[in-house]
């Protein structure tokens, strides 16, 4: 697909852009290169026949995806000044305003 001067002017009009006449040829060239680049995506194999992409060396095995909790390095109660019955205890909202 080629992009020409008429397409640039039409899109500029639809987008209500004021494109200076001296910039139109540069826009035609730049947008033409972008469209040509995107057109190359048609050559990329896709679908059932394409191998899935995996970053890194192919020898790296993927770990089994098993849900579960991650053990903490410290006891959860050590994260707050007060902790009781599995809950963090915090001051009531507004109780510290008078201080």
Secondary structure, DSSP 4 states (H G I P E B T S, - for coil): ----HHHHHHHHHHTT----GGGHHHHHHHHHHHHHHHHGGGGS--STTSPPP-SS-TTSPPPP----PPPPSS-GGGGSS-EETTEE--PPTTTTTT-
